[in-house]
Amino acid sequence: MKRFLGFVIKEFYHIFRDYRTLLILFLLPAIQLLLFGYVITNEIKDARIAILDQSKDEVTRRISEKVLSSGYFILDKNLSSSSEIEQVFRKGNVQLVLVFAPDFAKNLDKTGNARVQIIGDASDPNTANILVNYIQGILSNYLVSLNAEKIPMQITPEVRMMYNGQMKGVYMFVPGLMAMLLMLISALMTSLSITREKELGTMELLLVSPLKPFQIIIGKVFPYVFLAFIDACIIIIIGNTVFGVPVVGNVALLLFESFLYICMALSLGILISTITSSQQIAMMLSLVALMLPTILLSGFIFPVENMPVALQWFCRLMPPKYFITIIKSIMLKGNGFSYIVFETAIMAGFTAFFILLSIKKFKVRLA
């Protein structure tokens, strides 16, 4: 029994002596709890909307104030004509447009009925559905207060969903899964390939060969560029033919953006390989640092607007966030390059940063 107790005490000593084990045991669960607690919610707040008020009367002003004071919405823009609706949706900032019909207050007073149109961006169907329900609830509450003072009146909302009229959830999941799968395939496989050479001690043999270190790295990475690009094409084809996700925009632009994202993910995989010495560590780091942020912090499933401001800024450091925006913009909205210049520049910047940092690390670690 004494020997057993001594063995147990020794194990406790080794655990408490290894700070990395303590971080995994205590810090990681706390971080994940806080992260999941803030991210996983079905409530939406501070969603950006635009208002097209064709009546401009006292009633529409009150309804607009009630909508904006609810805490769910932020006014992004007041529109002057219906031709601007498509434009604001294409830019991607506005998630919902509220359109008041002409003579709104006059019709409500004379006929007891007035029309309002609610137009949602259904490229993210879950968010669009929740926002429409919020608006309808606010309109119902306004009618209750109105009918308490006058004869019963009715506001008839006309709901229209753009880019996904059937509200198919697959329109949201295909772009997100494409971002996640390409990230894991590219970054994880690249990091494992290079750390395998380091772990087996064969990287030094490669470095003394006639090839330069940069050529060796490019040679090991290039096959994954080719294979990941084929994966991207397969995902697009399956999404289109099997699940019916349209490719409204330019296919060549879509493939170019996919190629850029793959290069970014591969450069990140190279960076991971420079700071790890074994395949196990590379795999753990890739899964924790890539998979969870891609799912939770990219806007793939949970809207970024729901999160605290500090976490929203952290989300802006997630490359998949920009790729998902690009994919939805091209595939569902049919946008051209001019609408995704910012996101493309961000991804190109990430790629350059990871490559430069990787080169610096390789000079230190392998030269």
C-alpha positions as MATLAB code, in Angstrom:
seq = 'MKRFLGFVIKEFYHIFRDYRTLLILFLLPAIQLLLFGYVITNEIKDARIAILDQSKDEVTRRISEKVLSSGYFILDKNLSSSSEIEQVFRKGNVQLVLVFAPDFAKNLDKTGNARVQIIGDASDPNTANILVNYIQGILSNYLVSLNAEKIPMQITPEVRMMYNGQMKGVYMFVPGLMAMLLMLISALMTSLSITREKELGTMELLLVSPLKPFQIIIGKVFPYVFLAFIDACIIIIIGNTVFGVPVVGNVALLLFESFLYICMALSLGILISTITSSQQIAMMLSLVALMLPTILLSGFIFPVENMPVALQWFCRLMPPKYFITIIKSIMLKGNGFSYIVFETAIMAGFTAFFILLSIKKFKVRLA';
ca = [
       0.000    0.000    0.000;
       2.874    2.342    0.857;
       4.426    1.739   -2.543;
       1.122    2.491   -4.245;
       0.630    5.723   -2.268;
       4.197    6.716   -3.034;
       3.547    6.127   -6.743;
       0.356    8.224   -6.624;
       2.156   11.061   -4.812;
       4.932   10.924   -7.388;
       2.382   11.244  -10.211;
       0.810   14.276   -8.497;
       4.265   15.786   -8.178;
       4.991   15.294  -11.873;
       1.646   16.831  -12.850;
       2.073   19.907  -10.655;
       5.637   20.323  -11.874;
       4.585   20.370  -15.552;
       2.991   23.774  -16.202;
       1.705   22.641  -19.602;
      -0.380   19.894  -17.998;
      -1.770   22.364  -15.475;
      -2.746   24.734  -18.284;
      -4.644   21.946  -20.043;
      -6.323   20.814  -16.822;
      -7.428   24.178  -15.458;
      -6.963   27.046  -17.914;
      -8.312   25.354  -21.066;
     -11.701   24.353  -19.542;
     -12.153   27.857  -18.116;
     -11.383   29.480  -21.484;
     -13.712   27.093  -23.328;
     -16.513   27.690  -20.819;
     -16.241   31.460  -21.228;
     -15.955   31.150  -24.999;
     -18.938   28.832  -25.387;
     -20.950   30.836  -22.875;
     -20.598   34.043  -24.864;
     -20.741   32.535  -28.362;
     -23.505   29.915  -28.168;
     -26.756   31.822  -27.991;
     -29.874   31.983  -30.146;
     -30.439   35.650  -29.372;
     -29.368   38.360  -31.787;
     -28.594   41.953  -30.905;
     -27.233   44.987  -32.721;
     -28.173   43.637  -36.146;
     -27.730   46.289  -38.821;
     -30.858   47.248  -40.747;
     -31.892   49.813  -43.338;
     -35.249   51.620  -43.459;
     -37.083   52.776  -46.554;
     -39.850   55.088  -45.351;
     -42.025   56.006  -48.322;
     -44.649   57.612  -46.069;
     -42.569   59.696  -43.638;
     -45.412   60.268  -41.201;
     -45.753   60.196  -37.426;
     -46.747   56.514  -37.254;
     -43.795   55.241  -39.315;
     -41.472   57.422  -37.230;
     -42.815   55.885  -34.005;
     -42.508   52.336  -35.348;
     -38.937   53.028  -36.507;
     -38.031   54.415  -33.074;
     -39.607   51.385  -31.392;
     -37.639   49.014  -33.623;
     -34.329   50.795  -33.045;
     -34.860   51.177  -29.282;
     -35.541   47.443  -28.846;
     -31.822   46.656  -28.550;
     -31.956   44.163  -31.395;
     -31.269   46.553  -34.256;
     -28.908   49.336  -35.282;
     -29.798   51.678  -38.125;
     -27.175   51.396  -40.838;
     -28.823   53.571  -43.470;
     -32.032   55.378  -44.389;
     -32.871   54.498  -47.985;
     -34.436   56.926  -50.428;
     -35.659   54.462  -53.074;
     -36.313   50.753  -53.578;
     -33.450   50.540  -56.066;
     -31.002   50.880  -53.143;
     -32.219   47.710  -51.408;
     -30.272   45.297  -53.611;
     -27.175   47.462  -53.269;
     -27.091   47.496  -49.455;
     -27.597   43.735  -49.316;
     -24.764   43.145  -51.771;
     -22.383   45.162  -49.602;
     -23.090   42.717  -46.791;
     -23.467   45.126  -43.864;
     -27.274   45.176  -43.704;
     -29.142   42.044  -42.650;
     -32.690   43.349  -42.952;
     -34.590   46.166  -44.684;
     -37.873   47.590  -43.390;
     -40.058   49.168  -46.092;
     -43.087   51.310  -45.205;
     -45.691   51.671  -47.962;
     -46.757   55.180  -49.112;
     -49.542   56.834  -47.075;
     -48.961   54.397  -44.220;
     -50.650   56.420  -41.450;
     -53.447   57.568  -43.773;
     -54.333   53.973  -44.752;
     -54.116   52.809  -41.163;
     -56.478   55.553  -40.026;
     -58.998   55.266  -42.882;
     -59.108   51.533  -43.653;
     -57.664   50.137  -40.424;
     -54.959   48.343  -42.401;
     -51.455   49.332  -43.570;
     -48.688   47.393  -45.262;
     -45.050   47.079  -44.309;
     -42.491   44.948  -46.121;
     -39.765   43.075  -44.249;
     -36.879   42.010  -46.494;
     -34.225   39.741  -45.016;
     -30.821   38.526  -46.203;
     -31.448   34.770  -46.160;
     -27.897   33.796  -47.102;
     -27.864   33.116  -43.342;
     -31.409   31.711  -42.996;
     -31.413   31.204  -39.219;
     -30.414   34.796  -38.500;
     -32.839   36.161  -41.094;
     -35.741   34.179  -39.619;
     -34.983   35.342  -36.078;
     -34.720   38.997  -37.141;
     -38.029   38.818  -39.038;
     -39.703   37.350  -35.950;
     -38.279   40.196  -33.846;
     -39.726   42.794  -36.223;
     -43.105   41.091  -36.313;
     -43.162   40.959  -32.516;
     -42.393   44.682  -32.283;
     -45.165   45.468  -34.773;
     -47.616   43.339  -32.778;
     -46.714   45.145  -29.548;
     -47.200   48.493  -31.249;
     -50.645   47.434  -32.476;
     -51.658   46.343  -28.975;
     -50.894   49.824  -27.627;
     -52.618   51.435  -30.624;
     -55.767   49.320  -30.395;
     -56.106   50.082  -26.697;
     -56.836   53.703  -27.607;
     -58.717   53.444  -30.933;
     -60.724   51.030  -33.014;
     -58.923   47.793  -33.891;
     -56.264   48.303  -36.558;
     -53.997   45.959  -38.430;
     -50.501   46.236  -39.885;
     -49.924   43.576  -42.540;
     -46.247   42.564  -42.796;
     -45.084   41.174  -46.136;
     -41.968   39.049  -45.612;
     -39.475   38.538  -48.420;
     -36.227   36.584  -48.134;
     -33.479   37.447  -50.605;
     -30.879   34.985  -51.934;
     -32.555   32.020  -50.221;
     -36.303   32.200  -50.643;
     -36.846   28.615  -49.450;
     -34.805   29.262  -46.289;
     -32.578   26.224  -46.815;
     -30.064   25.754  -44.014;
     -27.606   24.184  -46.447;
     -27.028   27.650  -47.965;
     -25.352   28.543  -44.689;
     -23.574   25.256  -43.996;
     -21.904   24.640  -47.369;
     -19.781   27.863  -47.292;
     -18.944   27.270  -43.626;
     -18.003   23.626  -44.132;
     -15.923   24.595  -47.149;
     -13.955   27.061  -45.005;
     -13.502   24.537  -42.186;
     -12.535   21.551  -44.351;
     -10.056   23.470  -46.496;
      -8.477   24.961  -43.379;
      -8.078   21.575  -41.687;
      -6.900   19.731  -44.805;
      -4.400   22.406  -45.799;
      -3.011   23.525  -42.455;
      -3.174   20.219  -40.579;
      -1.711   18.065  -43.338;
       1.088   20.538  -44.070;
       2.100   20.890  -40.417;
       2.107   17.098  -39.979;
       4.114   16.532  -43.151;
       6.949   18.821  -42.093;
       6.975   17.872  -38.399;
       7.122   14.204  -39.473;
      10.459   14.911  -41.149;
      11.695   16.772  -38.084;
      10.497   14.052  -35.710;
      12.180   11.272  -37.716;
      15.368   13.292  -38.067;
      15.234   13.304  -41.861;
      14.775   17.070  -42.257;
      18.477   17.597  -41.642;
      19.260   15.091  -44.402;
      17.033   17.054  -46.771;
      18.717   20.312  -45.823;
      22.187   19.008  -46.736;
      20.906   17.960  -50.163;
      21.544   20.164  -53.253;
      18.091   21.683  -52.783;
      17.782   24.931  -50.855;
      15.602   24.966  -47.697;
      13.007   27.172  -49.404;
      12.774   24.709  -52.316;
      12.330   21.798  -49.920;
       9.449   23.518  -48.155;
       7.780   24.483  -51.442;
       8.236   20.935  -52.702;
       6.547   19.463  -49.651;
       3.717   21.991  -49.697;
       2.896   22.011  -53.428;
       1.111   18.607  -53.498;
      -1.259   19.830  -50.791;
      -2.038   22.961  -52.818;
      -3.096   20.733  -55.707;
      -5.060   18.257  -53.553;
      -6.798   20.947  -51.479;
      -7.813   22.782  -54.663;
      -9.386   19.557  -55.966;
     -11.216   19.270  -52.629;
     -12.538   22.811  -53.065;
     -13.857   21.947  -56.536;
     -15.490   18.768  -55.207;
     -17.199   20.681  -52.378;
     -18.529   23.305  -54.791;
     -19.804   20.653  -57.222;
     -21.490   18.578  -54.491;
     -23.003   21.686  -52.911;
     -24.429   22.724  -56.270;
     -25.598   19.380  -57.675;
     -26.616   17.502  -54.540;
     -27.772   20.251  -52.185;
     -28.833   22.834  -54.766;
     -26.630   25.662  -53.509;
     -26.365   28.008  -56.522;
     -23.221   29.552  -57.927;
     -24.688   32.848  -59.107;
     -21.402   34.699  -59.467;
     -18.283   34.148  -61.542;
     -16.890   30.597  -61.176;
     -13.343   31.680  -62.050;
     -13.438   34.305  -59.272;
     -14.770   31.693  -56.843;
     -11.919   29.304  -57.697;
      -9.333   32.095  -57.415;
     -10.571   33.049  -53.940;
     -10.554   29.372  -52.924;
      -6.960   29.067  -54.145;
      -5.952   32.164  -52.153;
      -7.599   30.751  -49.016;
      -5.806   27.420  -49.517;
      -2.460   29.220  -49.816;
      -3.247   31.120  -46.619;
      -4.106   27.882  -44.780;
      -0.959   26.167  -46.077;
       1.211   29.060  -44.924;
      -0.429   28.773  -41.505;
       0.357   25.045  -41.491;
       3.998   25.804  -42.253;
       4.051   28.287  -39.375;
       2.623   25.672  -37.002;
       5.307   23.217  -38.112;
       8.046   25.727  -37.231;
       6.922   26.055  -33.616;
       6.254   22.335  -32.973;
       8.634   19.399  -32.767;
       6.245   16.434  -33.005;
       3.204   15.362  -34.998;
       1.077   14.988  -31.857;
       1.710   18.573  -30.782;
       1.115   19.821  -34.317;
      -2.179   17.933  -34.506;
      -3.366   19.210  -31.125;
      -2.405   22.787  -31.952;
      -4.055   22.580  -35.377;
      -7.304   21.182  -34.018;
      -7.543   23.571  -31.061;
      -6.257   26.652  -32.884;
      -8.024   26.038  -36.202;
     -11.126   23.874  -35.871;
     -12.807   25.486  -32.858;
     -12.201   29.110  -33.961;
     -13.433   28.258  -37.472;
     -16.674   26.866  -36.052;
     -17.253   29.355  -33.247;
     -15.613   32.656  -34.198;
     -15.983   32.913  -37.974;
     -19.722   33.603  -38.118;
     -20.207   30.120  -39.607;
     -22.910   29.154  -37.094;
     -23.111   31.900  -34.490;
     -23.436   35.562  -35.577;
     -20.426   37.672  -34.628;
     -22.765   40.555  -33.697;
     -24.015   38.523  -30.711;
     -20.613   38.439  -29.056;
     -19.002   40.972  -26.686;
     -17.072   43.760  -28.400;
     -13.679   42.362  -27.337;
     -14.572   38.978  -28.805;
     -15.814   40.622  -32.004;
     -12.384   42.185  -32.490;
     -10.811   38.776  -31.906;
     -13.115   37.324  -34.575;
     -11.620   39.774  -37.056;
      -8.338   37.876  -36.686;
      -9.987   34.692  -37.987;
      -9.235   34.214  -41.720;
     -12.230   31.844  -42.233;
     -14.565   34.731  -41.348;
     -13.493   36.603  -44.481;
     -13.548   33.522  -46.697;
     -17.116   32.650  -45.662;
     -18.167   36.214  -46.498;
     -16.495   35.899  -49.904;
     -18.097   32.522  -50.671;
     -21.595   33.724  -49.778;
     -21.065   36.936  -51.713;
     -20.048   35.110  -54.909;
     -22.189   31.968  -54.721;
     -25.449   33.386  -53.357;
     -25.418   37.097  -54.215;
     -23.532   36.959  -57.505;
     -21.199   39.785  -56.494;
     -18.109   40.680  -58.481;
     -14.594   41.376  -57.254;
     -15.368   45.005  -56.372;
     -17.598   43.851  -53.492;
     -14.970   41.584  -51.917;
     -11.795   43.632  -52.373;
     -11.452   44.224  -48.624;
     -11.865   40.541  -47.674;
      -9.493   39.454  -50.445;
      -6.867   41.960  -49.293;
      -7.191   40.697  -45.718;
      -6.636   37.085  -46.806;
      -3.664   38.078  -48.968;
      -2.248   39.964  -45.977;
      -2.651   36.919  -43.726;
      -0.893   34.760  -46.331;
       2.066   37.134  -46.637;
       2.339   37.492  -42.856;
       2.334   33.730  -42.214;
       4.871   33.080  -44.986;
       7.276   35.778  -43.790;
       6.993   34.616  -40.185;
       7.519   31.004  -41.258;
      10.654   31.885  -43.245;
      12.056   33.684  -40.234;
      11.331   30.739  -37.962;
      12.816   28.237  -40.382;
      16.035   30.211  -40.563;
      16.299   29.976  -36.790;
      15.150   26.412  -36.321;
      16.413   24.510  -39.380;
      19.269   26.408  -41.018;
];
